[in-house]
Amino acid sequence: MNYKKKTYTYEEALISLQKYCIFQDRSHMEVEKKLKEMSMIPEVVNKIIISLIEQDYLNEERFAFNYARGKFKLKKWGKRRLKAELKRKGVTSNLISLALDQISDFDYKRTFDELANKKASSINSGSVLKNRKQLADYLIYRGWETTLVYDKLNEIFKKDN
């Protein structure tokens, strides 16, 4: 099999990455990975990234803020999960802190309570211990702080005793 990978000129790669960044905000790491997949040489990778930043197609702060806000609102992720995912995408600790600080304490607590109560009402595996574990695992997987989770478990399952 004689498979030949497509090659890109600087202009083609730049246009392709502009479209990639317009579709949704991207982290610098995602753009760099995409360029490497396109077999671009390091000098051109840097040149394209600089061009994307200058033209405001690529903005790490905007990415971090939108990512945190979006995943919190749509997927109901807690701050631990948001922090881990942003870190995995190569966002700096300072930007992660700023992005998480934009989530109000009121919205955070309200979202957590709604999510925990909704999930608790859908769990019925018979045993209170199994129900507690299932709810705890669900909330912790979604990145909610363990202190919040265990306080909520005590509140919910105190009613059942």
Sequence and secondary structure as in RCSB ss.txt:
>XXXX:A:sequence
MNYKKKTYTYEEALISLQKYCIFQDRSHMEVEKKLKEMSMIPEVVNKIIISLIEQDYLNEERFAFNYARGKFKLK
KWGKRRLKAELKRKGVTSNLISLALDQISDFDYKRTFDELANKKASSINSGSVLKNRKQLADYLIYRGWETTLVY
DKLNEIFKKDN
>XXXX:A:secstr
         HHHHHHHHHHHHHHS   HHHHHHHHHHTT  HHHHHHHHHHHHHTTS  HHHHHHHHHHHHHHHH
   HHHHHHHHHHTT  HHHHHHHHHTS HHHHHHHHHHHHHHHHHH   S HHHHHHHHHHHHHHTT  HHHHH
HHHHHHHHTT 
